[in-house]
Amino acid sequence: MLTSSKDLGVGLLLHLKKSCQGKTIEGIDQSTWQNVVLMRILITGVAGFVGSNLALRLKEWHPDWELCGIDNLRRRGGEFNLPRLRQAGVNFFHGDIRCPDDFPRGDIDILIDCAAEPSVLAGYGGDSPRYVIDANLVGLLNCLELARERRSKLFFLSTSRVYPIQPLNDLAFREDETRYALEAAQSLPGASEWGIAEDFPLMGQRSIYGATKLCGELLIQEYAAAYQLDSTITRFGVIAGPWQMGKVDQGVFSLWVGAHLWQRPLTYCGWGGAGKQLRDVLHVDDLCELVDFQLREPQLFVGKIFNAGGGLERSLSLCETTELCAELTGNRVPIASQLENRPADLRIFVTDSRRIETATGWSPRRSAKQTCEDLCRWMRDHQDLLANVF
Ligand SMILES: NC(=O)c1ccc[n+]([C@@H]2O[C@H](COP(=O)([O-])OP(=O)(O)OC[C@H]3O[C@@H](n4cnc5c(N)ncnc54)[C@H](O)[C@@H]3O)[C@@H](O)[C@H]2O)c1
């Protein structure tokens, strides 16, 4: 009887486990067999900001796991991630999740859906909403079908944008010197000075992007009930960090740091044009640690919906971000003021993640300042590559 993985070596055990499709082999004891975790993971949107960071971190932490990913390279700058993925041993498939035939063949244990049109402005200002709905909803349907057919678990990156706009903007707030802030006493459940929790009411309009994500959550819950599909839904607030190709409608912290570094003009849009609107920020490495934890301890998360974000402690207004960027880059840039709000603008969004922190023990470790420092360092290290993207 072989009693430990040392007798055979993890590599050989994995090979055996794969070739006999997980069934036990006489002579190898149960606990050794079960401890060899065979994970085959498919990440959609793998060339994007979250998808690429996640793929590379998971491969670094679990070299034995098989990782592959699909992306249609719609997001500018995603092509820079392809050599990094290849070098790390992540298999890349150029394909579109709107087309079921584009998905790679073969067994999958876990599907992590990071492909989306993530802009809250998508479908406004004369744009058709077709792409954001097709990619985010039809694409998710194809992921669900794949997960159902291949008996894999599904991890879905939802968003704080599922919460409706008007009730958020109607919350009691105060205007401090450099930011707006939520008052402690609020008339709606799920709202407090700590931000927005999971039980905030969902009635109301939320942007086309937010609607696709909420519809996605509902579909996932139906698949879970009808087909016993194990699924994990996490609603993330703003995420930032290296390899985020910030643009005006998405990736504001990255955009702000980049504009300071390359001395490009900026605009405070809406809310009186003073830059007091407030967001919390989650470092992408904190997200990667959370997803890794979710993969390893699924029983804590399956069937539940949690908010996850930087929280009040990691919140910054735009004008506070300006000061931080000036300190980090040594540059000041002209900042115009646009008084009118854009569609779907929020005065304040801070994620109240206390529920996930209490239930699971996960909490973010990196400060908002560290997130901006890491962005700045990454941009400085890749000036030539990035100057044209920002
Ligand atoms: N970045 C944030 O602040 C944030 C916050 C909350 C939730 N999320 C969610 O996290 C996920 C990842 O977002 P991100 O910030 O990495 O965005 P991103 O734009 O950097 O990455 C998305 C990737 O999906 C790809 N993609 C788009 N449509 C596709 C299609 N039809 N087929 C295949 N690939 C397609 C893009 O090319 C891109 O590489 C999204 O689901 C988003 O809704 C992001």
Ligand as a Chemical Component Dictionary entry (heavy atoms), coordinates in Angstrom:
data_LIG
# 
_chem_comp.id                   LIG 
_chem_comp.type                 NON-POLYMER 
_chem_comp.pdbx_formal_charge   0 
_chem_comp.three_letter_code    LIG 
# 
loop_
_chem_comp_atom.comp_id 
_chem_comp_atom.atom_id 
_chem_comp_atom.alt_atom_id 
_chem_comp_atom.type_symbol 
_chem_comp_atom.charge 
_chem_comp_atom.model_Cartn_x 
_chem_comp_atom.model_Cartn_y 
_chem_comp_atom.model_Cartn_z 
_chem_comp_atom.pdbx_ordinal 
LIG N1  N1  N 0  -13.065 45.911 -12.853 1  
LIG C1  C1  C 0  -13.975 46.138 -11.943 2  
LIG O1  O1  O 0  -13.915 47.137 -11.216 3  
LIG C2  C2  C 0  -15.101 45.137 -11.740 4  
LIG C3  C3  C 0  -15.962 45.323 -10.650 5  
LIG C4  C4  C 0  -16.984 44.391 -10.435 6  
LIG C5  C5  C 0  -17.129 43.322 -11.285 7  
LIG N2  N2  N 1  -16.305 43.177 -12.354 8  
LIG C6  C6  C 0  -16.515 42.022 -13.244 9  
LIG O2  O2  O 0  -15.297 41.341 -13.374 10 
LIG C7  C7  C 0  -15.219 40.735 -14.665 11 
LIG C8  C8  C 0  -13.917 41.109 -15.308 12 
LIG O3  O3  O 0  -13.859 42.519 -15.503 13 
LIG P1  P1  P 0  -12.501 43.239 -15.908 14 
LIG O4  O4  O 0  -12.382 44.446 -15.083 15 
LIG O5  O5  O -1 -11.421 42.259 -15.953 16 
LIG O6  O6  O 0  -12.861 43.708 -17.388 17 
LIG P2  P2  P 0  -11.908 43.662 -18.698 18 
LIG O7  O7  O 0  -12.624 44.454 -19.736 19 
LIG O8  O8  O 0  -10.522 44.041 -18.365 20 
LIG O9  O9  O 0  -11.930 42.115 -19.060 21 
LIG C9  C9  C 0  -13.013 41.498 -19.698 22 
LIG C10 C10 C 0  -12.456 40.608 -20.788 23 
LIG O10 O10 O 0  -13.542 39.952 -21.430 24 
LIG C11 C11 C 0  -13.269 39.924 -22.826 25 
LIG N3  N3  N 0  -14.531 39.794 -23.530 26 
LIG C12 C12 C 0  -15.515 40.721 -23.695 27 
LIG N4  N4  N 0  -16.507 40.205 -24.418 28 
LIG C13 C13 C 0  -16.154 38.919 -24.716 29 
LIG C14 C14 C 0  -16.770 37.888 -25.470 30 
LIG N5  N5  N 0  -17.963 38.064 -26.046 31 
LIG N6  N6  N 0  -16.113 36.707 -25.579 32 
LIG C15 C15 C 0  -14.891 36.510 -25.021 33 
LIG N7  N7  N 0  -14.254 37.472 -24.309 34 
LIG C16 C16 C 0  -14.892 38.661 -24.164 35 
LIG C17 C17 C 0  -12.551 41.235 -23.118 36 
LIG O11 O11 O 0  -11.791 41.180 -24.311 37 
LIG C18 C18 C 0  -11.687 41.393 -21.871 38 
LIG O12 O12 O 0  -10.410 40.846 -22.074 39 
LIG C19 C19 C 0  -16.455 41.203 -15.429 40 
LIG O13 O13 O 0  -17.441 40.211 -15.362 41 
LIG C20 C20 C 0  -16.909 42.416 -14.658 42 
LIG O14 O14 O 0  -18.297 42.597 -14.775 43 
LIG C21 C21 C 0  -15.281 44.052 -12.596 44 
# 
loop_
_chem_comp_bond.comp_id 
_chem_comp_bond.atom_id_1 
_chem_comp_bond.atom_id_2 
_chem_comp_bond.value_order 
_chem_comp_bond.pdbx_ordinal 
LIG N1  C1  SING 1  
LIG C1  O1  DOUB 2  
LIG C1  C2  SING 3  
LIG C2  C3  SING 4  
LIG C2  C21 DOUB 5  
LIG C3  C4  DOUB 6  
LIG C4  C5  SING 7  
LIG C5  N2  DOUB 8  
LIG N2  C6  SING 9  
LIG N2  C21 SING 10 
LIG C6  O2  SING 11 
LIG C6  C20 SING 12 
LIG O2  C7  SING 13 
LIG C7  C8  SING 14 
LIG C7  C19 SING 15 
LIG C8  O3  SING 16 
LIG O3  P1  SING 17 
LIG P1  O4  DOUB 18 
LIG P1  O5  SING 19 
LIG P1  O6  SING 20 
LIG O6  P2  SING 21 
LIG P2  O7  DOUB 22 
LIG P2  O8  SING 23 
LIG P2  O9  SING 24 
LIG O9  C9  SING 25 
LIG C9  C10 SING 26 
LIG C10 O10 SING 27 
LIG C10 C18 SING 28 
LIG O10 C11 SING 29 
LIG C11 N3  SING 30 
LIG C11 C17 SING 31 
LIG N3  C12 SING 32 
LIG N3  C16 SING 33 
LIG C12 N4  DOUB 34 
LIG N4  C13 SING 35 
LIG C13 C14 SING 36 
LIG C13 C16 DOUB 37 
LIG C14 N5  SING 38 
LIG C14 N6  DOUB 39 
LIG N6  C15 SING 40 
LIG C15 N7  DOUB 41 
LIG N7  C16 SING 42 
LIG C17 O11 SING 43 
LIG C17 C18 SING 44 
LIG C18 O12 SING 45 
LIG C19 O13 SING 46 
LIG C19 C20 SING 47 
LIG C20 O14 SING 48 
# 
